[in-house]
Amino acid sequence: MESLQTYIYVTLGSGIIGLIWAFLLTGNIKKCSEGTERMAEIAGFIRAGARAFIRAEYKILAIFVLVLAVLLGFAISWATAISFIFGAVCSMLAGKFGMETATASNSRTASAAKDSGLASALRVAFSGGSVMGLCVSGLGLLGFTVLLLLLPGVLGSLQGDMNSDTLIKAVLSAISGFGLGASSIALFARVGGGIFTKAADVGADLVGKVEAGIPEDDPRNPAVIADNVGDNVGDVAGMGADLFESYVGAIIASCTLGYVNLGVQGIILPLAVVAIGIISSIIGMQFVSTNDEKNIHGALDFGIKVASVLTIGGVLWACNTLVTDTNEALPFFAQGYQSLGIAWALIGGLVAGYLIGKITEHYTGTDGSPVHSIAKSSITGPATVIISGIAVGMQSTVIPVILICSAIGIAHYFAGMYGIAMSAVGMLATTAITVAIDAYGPIADNAGGIAEMAELPPEVRGITDKLDAVGNTTAAIGKGFAIGSAALTALSLFAAYASATNLTGINIIDPTVVIGLFLGGVLPFFFSAQTMNAVGRSAQDMIEEVRRQFREDKGIMEGSSTPDYERCVTISTTSSLREMMMPGIVAVSTPVIVGKFVGPEALGGLLAGTLVSGVLLAIMMANAGGAWDNAKKYIESGELKDDAGNVLGKGSESHKAAVTGDTVGDPFKDTSGPSINIFIKLVSIVSLVCAPLFMG
């Protein structure tokens, strides 16, 4: 235990370093100018709306967390309940801190673009995103390591004296509650935030852009502030909670399986890797800079490459130093728990995550042929836009699944099921910079909106549009990364569940297992239907409100009246919080019901079915939505031409068709798709936490 405690303190220290760096970045951001009085006013509206949503959401979640903690305490153990509360609180704090910094960065990004140009604006926006990334990693490590230090004492007081082996197993069992807390908050944050942002976005697009014919960020649009608020609560706080869940889930699974296979070494190694990852990410962040508008994506990509290379070097050192090989005579490419074998598993996961991002970029980027094909299909109307977008989404599942399978195969060959868990840790080791690049996008988007509403010079909006265009691509890449990491994390948690329930295999022709497979396969579709319908109902409320304001106050379109922004924010908040409950209840209750009343084998089948159908559906929806979005932007850039050479830009029939595709794609890519990967992880962690209930 003494050697383990040493590495726990090292990991705790790296988490604290990440949080200190986030604090310093926040201070630097706040030293920057907010711009004109009008810019500060608009930023204040967005910040107030985001705070109101988070406050209302967290009040509901606090009740949910306390009730579930009591149930866990009585049904499982009070140590698990304490871990659950820790996980929920850390996830909520990460979302809160990241969102606060994002809403403080938007006007400052626009101001930097106005006063100093592209490089300065990129620095502010990326710094704002970096705070979210560092909070995710820092609080994840802080919460996990504090529990590792506290739980032995808690368990000793609850259960009496235990030997070292029994104590460690009890700690690892209880700490799974930390992952459940993170998963619960992630689901509600992603679903609630996704419903909020898409209800506002759909209302702003359909009534403002299509019916009223005004720009997306026109201050006359009553839903414009709610739309900007949604970028923060959905794409910053919600996305951060998503990867926070994957991050801690991968650590929990790797430590649980590691102790079974390697003893204390199996716990020390993943802690060392994530500590190396967060320091490497901080170093990589220092390399993100450019003055060339054509190299924004290259600058962000270079930061990830630096962090990845440093992490790979650290992984090789950690495996060689911390893992004692069981047989030095085995060849270099060796199967089994060898230092280099585990290193290959870790590196395989990291490389697979990077490549999944590149494939996602191909299918969703404005320079890719899939987006161009969707844009071209708009010439024949919205129906062909929808058809081609769905086809692109379906086709985009193939290579990411091959990459995930490759990572799984490599990891298992070199280090068994522990290798798969470590592959997930490798993929998520650089979470800090990955989240930073993803969260930078909504900040740049908000900056563009503020520039439009504050009537800044066109060249300022030109800079923010360049940042935003790259942000759309990085957001799509981030979603692909989140889905890939969710697959490996869920599989790792599945393996941990099998270990906890003594399942050595599942017979797929056993009727109870087949029942589980089918139930698991249908769950992501049912869940997606719930979230899609939720967006539709919430968007309808927003559409009616925007139409009402245009109808009853003619001065809005004339520019003599100010729309009631607060009313639109309230509608999105109320409807999203109402609609997020049912999907959450389904995710938490289904595995408990199946495991308790049908059996642990059937639940194993359910986890397998959910994993396969969930990953495929999540990739399809996220990439189709991203491709529709960028097809619209490609048309707006004026690059689409008909056979006669006429430009089909804004206001054309092709543009209107593309807006329809983008409207359908919004809940695909920002609500249902991203929520599925949380769903499959939540089902897995619930199964692991509740495994003791199924053994009787």
Secondary structure, 3 states (H helix, E strand, C coil): CHHHHHHHHHHHHHHHHHHHHHHHHHHHHHHCCCCCHHHHHHHHHHHHHHHHHHHHHHHHHHHHHHHHHHHHHHHCCHHHHHHHHHHHHHHHHHHHHHHHHHHHHHHHHHHHHHHCCHHHHHHHHHHHHHHHHHHHHHHHHHHHHHHHHHHHHHHHHHHCCCCHHHHHHHHHHHHHHHHHHHHHHHHHHHHHHHHHHHHHHHHHHHHHHHHCCCCCCCCCCCCHHHHHHHHHHHHHHHHHHHHHHHHHHHHHHHHHHHHHHHCCHHHHHHHHHHHHHHHHHHHHHCCCCCCCHHHHHHHHHHHHHHHHHHHHHHHHHHHHHHCCCCCCCCCCCCCCCCHHHHHHHHHHHHHHHHHHHHHHHHHHCCCCHHHHHHHHHHHHCHHHHHHHHHHHHHHCCHHHHHHHHHHHHHHHHHHHHHHHHHHHHHHHCCHHHHHHHHHHHHHHHHHHHHHHHCCCCHHHHHHHHHHHHHHHHHHHHHHHHHHHHHHHHHHHHHHHHHHHCCCCCCCCCCHHHHHHHHHHHHHHHHHHHHHHHHHHHHHHHHHHHHHHHHHHCCHHHHCCCCCCHHHHHHHHHHHHHHHCHHHHHHHHHHHHHHHHHCCHHHHHHHHHHHHHHHHHHHHHHHHHHHHHHHHHHHHHCCCCECCCCCECCCCCHHHHHHHHHHHHHHHHHHHHHHHHHHHHHHHHHHHHHCHHHHCC
